Amino acid sequence: MKILGSNEVLSKLNKQELEAGYLFGSNDVLTGSSQEKKLYLHISNSLWSKFTGTLREYLLPWRWQSVYLDHSHETMDTRFSAGAQFERVLVNMPAKRNIYFQNLEDLAGKSLFITHLINENGYSEVACREQIHTVIPNNAKIPGAQEVRTIQWKKIPNRPLPQDRTTQHMYRIRGLYSFCMYHLKKHFSSSWNEVKVEAGGMTETVLVAKRTIISKFQDTNSDYITVTYFLQN
């Protein structure tokens, strides 16, 4: 069991346990083998737990946010929904932000579709603007692309060379305002294309910007990786 979309650090928290409460009852805890780090979960498996979970999610949104547990390779806990591969639960967000839980902040509050995209390294959000990433073959020629910048990244030990990829801004319907903006962009702007995006067996129709950023990675046999950015309109 682990949080869907978790990176190599957060995925170490893969054991669900019960911890005695301060006064009565017990708390669901997601921990690892070292038990140095742990996350408190809220599992809605009864009418009362659904009620208290709703209160926590809407009255304390900075403390309790939703994530999805992936227990497809584990024995199903009887308290989870029967046959559910991915279960929506609430996680108590750590009060102190640190690198260890940075990935958790990226996953918290996201829909299952976006969580699948993050799990496939196909999504990011910068300054409240969503971006979708697509892996392309290494050394692939991109017609009409112009080189705009070259930088160097410090190598991370034991981490493979990133794959070349494209990055495009993405726009989705998430409420009344975004519904109106979606159709304005779709029908009156020539800068967007409507496409179907698939992730984790789910499909969603979104708008993607025609302007594309291509990132190409090259190992220079040194302590750095050369990253070249191209722009395609």
Secondary structure as GFF3:
##gff-version 3
##sequence-region A 1 233
A	DSSP	beta_strand	2	3	.	.	.	ID=ss1
A	DSSP	three_ten_helix	10	12	.	.	.	ID=ss2
A	DSSP	beta_strand	15	20	.	.	.	ID=ss3
A	DSSP	beta_strand	26	31	.	.	.	ID=ss4
A	DSSP	beta_strand	38	42	.	.	.	ID=ss5
A	DSSP	alpha_helix	47	59	.	.	.	ID=ss6
A	DSSP	beta_strand	64	70	.	.	.	ID=ss7
A	DSSP	beta_strand	86	92	.	.	.	ID=ss8
A	DSSP	three_ten_helix	99	101	.	.	.	ID=ss9
A	DSSP	alpha_helix	102	107	.	.	.	ID=ss10
A	DSSP	alpha_helix	112	119	.	.	.	ID=ss11
A	DSSP	beta_strand	123	126	.	.	.	ID=ss12
A	DSSP	beta_strand	129	135	.	.	.	ID=ss13
A	DSSP	beta_strand	146	154	.	.	.	ID=ss14
A	DSSP	beta_strand	165	171	.	.	.	ID=ss15
A	DSSP	alpha_helix	176	188	.	.	.	ID=ss16
A	DSSP	beta_strand	192	199	.	.	.	ID=ss17
A	DSSP	beta_strand	202	209	.	.	.	ID=ss18
A	DSSP	beta_strand	212	219	.	.	.	ID=ss19
A	DSSP	beta_strand	224	232	.	.	.	ID=ss20
###
